[in-house]
Amino acid sequence: MVLEKLIITRSIDDIEMKYTYSLTKESLNNVQAYGIKVERLDIKYGTIINRVEDGVKYISTQRHKVKGLLNLLYKNEVSPIHLIDIIGEYVDKWVGDFEESKKMVNIL
């Protein structure tokens, strides 16, 4: 489920590049998980001529962390081609959030 979208449009010559950065929410083993999807559409004279997208469904159980990362990607206009290069370290670092959330679910 997409919770929020941030959109940037850039033009080079006759090609409009529309970047969409989405904050997503999914359930993983009864735990809410947040992720990011990045899409770039290349549009020429109103027709989509190219589409590139990438994303990570499960980054963290803490929405504020993923939202901050989404804003970082948006501000730096990161392409979906480079998404994993940029967020990979965050994803690796935040994997422990899932264990903590799972423990809380089991306690309740």
Protein Blocks (a to p, Z undefined) as FASTA:
>chain_A
ZZbdcdddddehjbccddddddddddeehiacddddddddddeehiafbdcddddfblbf
clklmmmmmmmmmmnopafklmmmmmmmmmmmmmmmmmmmmmmmmmZZ
